[in-house]
């Protein structure tokens, strides 16, 4: 019993002695918590080697927007620190521009050794004041109610072009490029008869105050006619079925008659 207690005490003392040695300082900091257009974002990472030997530290840093509206990114760092050495590194530095989006951003940092995460930290910040994105759905149909959307039409078919958006008072322009390389600027909703076979293009641009410009290209096709697939005339199968069934019944009857005769004998 005394031996077991001695081992437990020894392990406890060992843990107390060794724990501070591995307690590296690993901390993220930001120059602000909320940023607006034109502001500079600076995220620093403070790292300190508290061990009494030189260490090479592998650090993985990633950034993402919580709703996934901005492409995530990541970077790997490798630092060689002497015993007791500390260092501040800038892991993210950019200016808020129109290429970013409003939202909550999170930066994660991990200290990795031999494939395991020893320490990690995270910091968040928000971006506000940028123009919002416009959500516009372009509608194509042969029905003025757009009950059925399609992108392939038949020659001389009526084509209806419209759009759907939760925003009002959008300044929207639409240019139709025809298969013969001619073009026409129209106001949506718009309809026309498909008089040319080939590929059509819609160049859509829209703008609204306090929103990002919307620019997209859509394509649809007009074909000469609906493809017709010739069907082979089905051969009647009933006579053959009846013949086979009759043969089977005849065999069964002959077998039954033969069994009856054997019983009578």
VEXVODO-723842 format. One record per residue (C-alpha): residue in three letters; x, y, z. Coordinates in steps of 0.05 Angstrom, whole numbers, always signed. Each point is the difference from the previous one (the first is absolute). Example, Ala and Ser with C-alpha at 12.3 -4.5 7.8 and 13.67 -1.06 7.14 Angstrom:
<sites>
   residuo     east    north       up
       ALA     +246      -90     +156
       SER      +27      +69      -13
</sites>
This chain:
<sites>
   residuo     east    north       up
       UNK       +0       +0       +0
       UNK      +56      +48      +18
       UNK      +35      -17      -65
       UNK      -63      +17      -40
       UNK       -8      +67      +37
       UNK      +73      +16      -14
       UNK      -10      -12      -75
       UNK      -62      +44       -1
       UNK      +35      +57      +37
       UNK      +61       -6      -47
       UNK      -45       +5      -62
       UNK      -36      +60      +29
       UNK      +65      +36      +15
       UNK      +26      -17      -70
       UNK      -63      +30      -32
       UNK       +7      +64      +41
       UNK      +73       +7      -20
       UNK       -9      -14      -74
       UNK      -65      +37      -14
       UNK      +28      +71       +0
       UNK      +56      -21      -46
       UNK      -50      -15      -56
       UNK      -45      +59      +14
       UNK      +17      +40      -63
       UNK      -32      +68       -9
       UNK      -46       -3      -60
       UNK      -47      +59       -8
       UNK      -37      +36      -57
       UNK      -15      +75       +2
       UNK      -35      +49      -46
       UNK       +8      +75      -10
       UNK      -77       +8       +0
       UNK      -63      -42       +7
       UNK      -43      +35      -52
       UNK      +25      +24      -68
       UNK      -30      +44      -54
       UNK      +19      +13      -73
       UNK      +72      +25       -5
       UNK      +20      -24      +70
       UNK      +63      -41       +8
       UNK       -7      -68      +33
       UNK      +60      -23      +39
       UNK       +0      -67      +37
       UNK      +62      -18      +39
       UNK      +21      -64      +34
       UNK      +46       +1      +61
       UNK      +41      -63       +8
       UNK      +50      -16      +55
       UNK      +44      -61      +10
       UNK       +0      -12      +75
       UNK      +42      -63       -5
       UNK      +74       -3      +15
       UNK      +16      -27      -70
       UNK       -6      +28      -70
       UNK      -67      -16      -32
       UNK      -25       +2      -71
       UNK      -74      +18       +3
       UNK      -49      -16      -56
       UNK      -59      +46       +1
       UNK      -64       -7      -41
       UNK      -43      +62       -9
       UNK      -68       +3      -36
       UNK      -53      +53      -10
       UNK      -73       -9      -19
       UNK      -65      +39       -2
       UNK      -52      -33      +45
       UNK      -54       -4      -53
       UNK      +47      -23      -56
       UNK      -11      +63      -42
       UNK      +75      +13       -6
       UNK      +51      -51      -25
       UNK      +40      -30      +59
       UNK      +76       +1       -1
       UNK      +56      -32      +40
       UNK      +75       +6       +9
       UNK      +55      -41      +32
       UNK      +58      +30      +39
       UNK      +64      -31      +26
       UNK      +37      +36      +56
       UNK      +66      -18      +33
       UNK       +2      +29      +70
       UNK      +57       -2      +50
       UNK      -13      -16      +73
       UNK      -42      +56      +30
       UNK       -6      +37      -67
       UNK      -66      +33      -17
       UNK      -22      +27      -67
       UNK      -60      +39      -28
       UNK      -20      -18      -71
       UNK      -53      +31      -43
       UNK      -45      -56      -24
       UNK      -52      +42      -36
       UNK       +6      +70      -29
       UNK      -46      +31      -51
       UNK      -43      +61      -14
       UNK      -76       -6       -1
       UNK      -19       +5      -74
       UNK      -60      -13      -44
       UNK      +26      -69      -13
       UNK      -18      -20      +72
       UNK      -69       -8      +29
       UNK      -35      +23      +63
       UNK       -1      -52      +55
       UNK      +35      -33      +59
       UNK      +69      -27      -13
       UNK      +39      -50      +43
       UNK      +75      -12       -1
       UNK      +25      -66      +28
       UNK      +73      -14      +19
       UNK      +28      -68      +20
       UNK      +69      -20      +25
       UNK      +14      -69      -29
       UNK      +53      -49      +21
       UNK       +7      -70      -29
       UNK      -69       +5      -31
       UNK      -34      +19      +66
       UNK      -29      +68      +20
       UNK      +35      +22      +64
       UNK      -29      +70       +5
       UNK      -54      +38      -36
       UNK      -32      +68       +2
       UNK      -53      +38      -39
       UNK      -22      +71       -9
       UNK      -60      +31      -36
       UNK      -16      +66      -32
       UNK      -56      +30      -41
       UNK       -3      +39      -65
       UNK      -57      +50      -12
       UNK      -17      +55      -49
       UNK      +15      -37      -64
       UNK      -52       -1      -56
       UNK      -45      -61       +4
       UNK       -5      -51      -56
       UNK      -62       +1      -44
       UNK      -37      -66       -8
       UNK      -33       -3      -69
       UNK      -29      -62      -34
       UNK       -7       +3      -75
       UNK      -62      -36      -26
       UNK       -7      -33      -69
       UNK      -64      -35      -22
       UNK      -49      -11      -57
       UNK      -54      +20      +50
       UNK      -14      +72      +20
       UNK      -13      -24      +72
       UNK      +69      -33       +3
       UNK      -33      -62      +29
       UNK      +51      -44      -35
       UNK      +72      +25      -11
       UNK      +41      -25      -59
       UNK      +62      +17      -40
       UNK      -15      -37      -65
       UNK      -54      +24      -47
       UNK      -28      -18      -68
       UNK       +3      +44      -62
       UNK      -58      +51       -2
       UNK      -17      -15      +73
       UNK      -16      +60      +44
       UNK      +55      +14      +51
       UNK      -13      +39      +63
       UNK      +57      +32      +40
       UNK      -10      +27      +70
       UNK      +33       +5      +67
       UNK      -15       -9      +74
       UNK      +31      +38      +58
       UNK      -17      +20      +71
       UNK      +24      +71      -16
       UNK      -42      +55      -31
       UNK      +20      +56      -47
       UNK      +59      -37      -31
       UNK      +31      +33      -60
       UNK       +7      -61      -44
       UNK      +24       -5      -72
       UNK       -5      -60      -46
       UNK      +35      -10      -67
       UNK      -20      -59      -44
       UNK      +55      -26      -46
       UNK      -30      -40      -58
       UNK      +32      -59      -38
       UNK      +14      +45      -60
       UNK      +43      +45      +46
       UNK      -51      +56       +1
       UNK      -23      +27      +68
       UNK      -56      +39      +31
       UNK       -9      +36      +67
       UNK      -67      -14      +32
       UNK      -37      +15      +65
       UNK      -23      -59      +41
       UNK      -50      -32       +0
       UNK       +6      -11      -75
       UNK      -25      -52      -50
       UNK      +14      -16      -73
       UNK       -8      -55      -52
       UNK      +61      -43      -11
       UNK      +15      +11      -74
       UNK      +72      -24       +0
       UNK      +28      -68      +15
       UNK      +63       -1      +44
       UNK      +28      +26      +65
       UNK      -26      +64      +32
       UNK      +34      +41      +55
       UNK      -29      +46      +53
       UNK      +47      +52      +29
       UNK      -32      +25      +64
       UNK      +25      +60      +40
       UNK      -35      +31      +60
       UNK      +16      +52      +52
       UNK      -32      +31      +61
       UNK      +24      +49      +52
       UNK      +37      -33      +59
       UNK       +4      -66      -38
       UNK      +54      -33      -41
       UNK       -7       +1      -76
       UNK      -30      -62      -30
       UNK      +30      -27      -65
       UNK      -15      -68      -29
       UNK       -5      -36      -66
       UNK      -53      -53      -16
       UNK       -8      -43      -61
       UNK      -57      -39      -31
       UNK      -10      -38      -65
       UNK      -52       -3      -55
       UNK       -6      -64      -42
       UNK      -35      -12      -66
       UNK      -49      -52      +26
       UNK      -11      -49      +56
       UNK      +40      -63      -13
       UNK      -43      -58      -24
       UNK      +20      -70      +19
       UNK      -28      -55      -46
       UNK      -30      -57      +37
       UNK       +3      -70      -29
       UNK      -68      -33       -9
       UNK      -10      -49      +56
       UNK      -13      -71      -23
       UNK      -62      -32      +31
       UNK      +20      -46      +56
       UNK      -67      -29      +18
       UNK       -3      -56      -53
       UNK      +69      -27      +20
       UNK      -21       +3      +73
       UNK      -63      -39      -14
       UNK      +39      -53      -39
       UNK      +50      -10      +57
       UNK      -57       -3      +51
       UNK      -38      -51      -41
       UNK      +61      -45       -7
       UNK      +12       +3      +76
       UNK      -73      -18      +14
       UNK       +2      -57      -51
       UNK      +63      -29      +34
       UNK      -33       +4      +68
       UNK      -63      -34      -26
       UNK      +39      -56      -33
       UNK      +40      -11      +64
       UNK      -64       -2      +42
       UNK      -34      -50      -48
       UNK      +61      -45       +3
       UNK       -1       +1      +76
       UNK      -74      -17       +1
       UNK      +10      -60      -46
       UNK      +56      -26      +45
       UNK      -47       +4      +60
       UNK      -55      -37      -37
       UNK      +47      -56      -20
</sites>
